[in-house]
Amino acid sequence: MHHKTLVAVAAGLGLVALSACGSSGGSGATDSKTVTLVSHDSWAVSKSVLKDFEKSSGYQVKVLKDGDAGQAVNKAVLTKDNPQGDVFFGVDNTLLSRALDNGLFQPYRAKDSGRILPEHRVDQAKHRVTPVDYGDICVNYDKAYFSKHKLAPPASFDDLAKPAYKNLLVTENAATSSPGLGFLLGTAAKYGGGGWQGYWKKLKANGVKVVDGWEQAYNEEFSGSAGGRKAGGDRPLVVSYASSPPAEVVFADPKPATAPTGVSYGTCFRQTEYAGLLSNAKNPAGGKALIDFLLTERFQQDMPLNMFVYPVREGAQVPPEFVKYGKPAADPETLAPGKIAADRDQWVKSWTSLVLK
């Protein structure tokens, strides 16, 4: 599942090992047959799919996982002059301007870029990033809780602030977590730059709980997830993804007849993830081949049940579990990239002051 917030000490140690793997001697030369992908902790691909790419391309792929998406982007920016790898995957539309404004990527137009669904295309003049997947950040609910309490689950942002849902919602910190930031942006899109603060005052008064990241919110605090039930989670509402219910089915043993969680589709914000060729990449040729691979039909159709996101390639099929339990929002909240770039940092600062103090 997507975007877990974890301490990056181990990832930092892994950086040393992977960098050593790709270099030979002190001349700055690199092993041209190794290509390094830097991503968030939720990167995943079927072994057979990756192995076939390595066999056909001649490149061996090394993967460096580097925490939550926000954390990984910040680290990539700090190391851009001597990058951790060749390709970065996992910067999304909530943080894209930070990456582009800091010169994180060099231009590359992927081979199948013409097959990307038009609504996900960005930076068409320079092609510094390639859309790879999309998902909807939405409130998920614990079906058993609402059935037991004979209470209708919330259907909208407005509902979440009503007394009936007091002390039921857990969300992630907008300053440290990608879904937490997406949820904040969803409220800004819904209520406008002058109205979202008033909405969050209502949520705070209604007992919203804020934790650092998705892993803690979903797998510890949320009563509807397998992990949350095991951990004694007592919040039946959580900010997660529209694709979280199929994950609860796929990973359950035995598999339930229906998903134990549902989605409040009136609370969704559309998130698109991108990959880019890092500036100063030591193996740009390998990086370009890897980005091309991320847009192939094989990878795009393998992706949903590995990272629980939707493909951006036209015609790519999603598995039956997604069709049945994880449909994307029909009318999600969105914000123009320029609007996010202009206001994000100030909104996060205001949110932190308003909600965490």
N, C-alpha and C positions, 0 to 999 in steps of 0.2 A: 504494500500500500504506500501511498504517496507521501513524501516530504516529512520524514521524521527528524526531530531535533535531537541531536546527540552531541556529546562532548567530542571535540575533534582531536584530542591528544593522540589517539591511535592512528587517525588519518594522517596526522602530521608526521608520525613516525613512519607510516607507510610511504609518505612522499620521498623520504630519503632512499628507501629501498627501490622504489620505482625509478627514481632519477638515476640511481646507480646502474639499474638495468639497461637504461637507454643510452649510456655514455661509454665511450672507450677512450681511456687515456685522458690527459689534461688539455687536449687541443680544442675541446668543445665539439668534436665530431659526435655523431649519434648513430646508433644502429638503425639503418634505414629500413630494416624489416620489422621493427617494433613501432607500433603506434599507440600512444597513451591517451585514453579517454578520462577526463575529469568530470565527475558528476556528483549529485546528491546521493544520500544513502539508499534511496529507493530504486536506483538503476537496477534493471534485471533484464535478462534475455535468455531464451532457451539455449542450452549448451550446443545442441545440434545446429541451430541457426547460426550461432557465432562461429562454430567450427567450420561450417561450409563457407562463410565469408573469408575466414583465414586461409582456407585451402584455395579458394578461387583467386584471392587477391595477392597471396604471398606474404601478407602482413600478420604478425602476431599482435593481438590486442591486449594491452595492459589497462586495467581499470583502477582508478583512484577515486574512492568514495570519500566525500569531504563534508559530511554533516547535512543539515537542512539546506534547502535551496538558497535561502538568504545568506546563510553562513558561507556556503560554497562560492557564491558570487562575490561576496566581499573579499574572500581569500584570493580568488582569482584576480581581482582588480589589484590587490596589494602585490601580487607576484607576477604582474603582466610582463615586466621587463625580462624576467627569467622564469617563464611559465612552468607550471607543474606538469603539463602535458601538451598535446597537439590539438585536441578538440575538447571543448566544454559543452556538455549537454545538461540542460535543466534550468537555464535562465528563463523566466516566464515574463508575461506582459506586465506584471506588477513591478518588476525590477529591471526591465529591458533597457530603459533609458540610462540607468546607472552604469550598465555594462558598456553601452554604446558611447556615452559621453566620456568614459574613461579610456576609450580606445582598446577595449579588451579583444576585439576581433578584427581580422583582416578579411577583405572581400573574397567571397567564393560563391559562385552560382552552381548549386547542386544539379546533377545530371537530370533528375526527374522533377525539377522545381515547377515545371509547367503542369504537373499533375496534382499540385497542392490545392486543396479547396480554397477558392478565392478569398473567403472571409478571414482566413488565417495568414494571408500574405502581408508582410511588412517590409520596410526598408528596401523597396523595390529598385531604388536608384543605385544602391551600393551592394546589396546582397551580403551584408555582414553576418546575418543569421538566417538559418533555415528552419521553418516550422517543422516540428516532429510529431506532436500530439496535442490534444486538448482535453480538458475536463471541466466539470462544474463544481465549485466550492459551494456546498449547501449544508444546511442543518439536517442531520439524520436523527431519527427517533426510534426508541425502543418500543416495538409493537406490543410486547407483553405488558409493559408498564401502563400504557394508555388503555389497553383493553381491560386490565385489572381495575383501573381507577375510573373506568367508564368516562374517559375524557378524550375528546377529539384531539389529535396531534395538531400542532400549530401549522397553519398553511401559509403564513406570510411573515415578513419582518414585524409588522404591526402586532401580530399575535404574540410574538415572543416577549413583548413588554406588558402583556396583560396579567392580572393577578393570578389567573388559573395556572400560569406557568412559572410562578415565583420559585426561585432556587432550583430550577430544573436544568438550566443550560450551562454547559462548559464550552469555552472557546480558547483559542490559542493567542498568545501575545503577538500583537500586530508588529511589534518591533523586532521579533526574533523568529517568527514562523511564517512560511509562505501561505498556508491556509488562513492563519490569523489575519495577515495583511489583506488577503483576498476578501475576507468577510467584512473587514473595515471598508474596503473600497466598494463593496456591494452596498453597504449602507450609505456611503457618500453618493453613489450613483442613484440610489432610491430617493434620498432626502435632500440631496444637493449640498454644496459646500457650506451653506448657512444653516442647514437643518440636521446634519448627522450628529452633531454634538448633543443636541437636545434629545435625540433618540437614544444615544448611549447613556445619558443621565438616567433615562427611564430604565434601560437595561440594568444599569448598576443598582438602582433602587429596587429592581425586581430580582436581585440576587445572582446575576451572572457571575460565574467563576472563571478566572483567567489563569491558564497554566502556560509553561514555556513553549511547548510544541505539540505537534500532532500525536506523537507516540504516547505521551502522558495523557492527553485529553481522550484519545480514542481507546487505547488499550488498558488504561487504568481507571479513569473517571467515569467513562460511559457505561451504563448498565446494559446496553444492548449488544455490545461486542463480546466475542468469545473471551478475549483477554480481560475486558472490563468485568465480566461476570466472575471470572476466576479471581480477579483482584479485589472484588467487593465494591466495584464502582456504583455510585448511587445517583448519577446524573443521567436521566433518560433522554436528554437532548445534547447533541454535540456538533460542532462545526467540523465537517469532514468533506466527503465527495459524493456526487451522485452515483459514482461507480463503487462505493463502499458496500452496498447490499450484495452484489454478486460475489464479492470477496468472502463475505460471511458464508455464502453457500459453497463456493469452490473449496475453501479450506476446512469446512466442517467434516467430521467423520463420526457417525454417518451423515450424509448430506440431507438437510431438511427438505421437505416438499416445497417450502416457500422461504423467502429470506426473513430472518427475525427482525430486520430493521427496515425502515422506510425513509423516504426523502421528502422534505418539505420544499416543494419545487418553487414556492414563492419567495425563497430566501437565497437563490443561487446567483453566483457571479462566475462568468466564463473566464477560464484561465487557459492560455496557450503556452506551450513550452517550445524552446528553440535550442538548436545546436549551432556552434560557430567554430571556425578555424582560429585558434588563438594567435594573436600577434606574437611574433618571435618564436612560433612553433619550430621545434627542431626537425620535425618530419612533416612538412606541409603536404607532400605528395600522399603520404599515408593518411594524413588527416582528411584530405579531400575524398579519398576512397572510402573512408569510414563514414563521412557525412552522406555520401551517395548511398551507402548501405542502409543508413537510417531511414531513407525514403523508399527503399525497395518494398514491393508488395509483400515479400516474405517477412521482413522485419515488422512492417506496419501491422500485419495480421497476427504476428506472434506477440505483439506488445500488450494487447488488452489484458490477457490473463497473467502477464508477468508484472506490469506496472499499474494495471487497472486505470488505464486512460484510453481515450478514443483516437483512432488514426486520423491523420490529416490528408492522407492520399485518397484521391477520388477513386471510388470503387472498391476500396479495401473493406473486407468483410469483418464483422465483429462476431464473437462466439455467441451461441444461443443464450448463455447465462446473462450476457449484456442486454440482449434483446428482451429477455423476460424480466430481469431484476434491475438493470442499470441504465435505463434510457437517459440520454442527456436532456437538460432542461429545454423546453420549447421556447421559452422567452426569458433567458437569463439577463441579469443586469450586466452592463458592459460600460467601460469608460475608454475614451480615445487615448491612445498612447501618449499624446502630447499633454492631455489633462493629467494623467498619472504622473508624468515627468515633472510637470509644473507644481503639483500640489502634494505629492506623496509624502515627502519628508516632513513637511509642516503638519500634515494630517496626523502622521505617526507621532510626532512630538506632542501635538494637542491631545491625541488619544491617550498617550502615556500619562500626561498630566491629569487628565480627566478621570481615567478609569483605574489607574494603578496607585493613585495617591489618595 
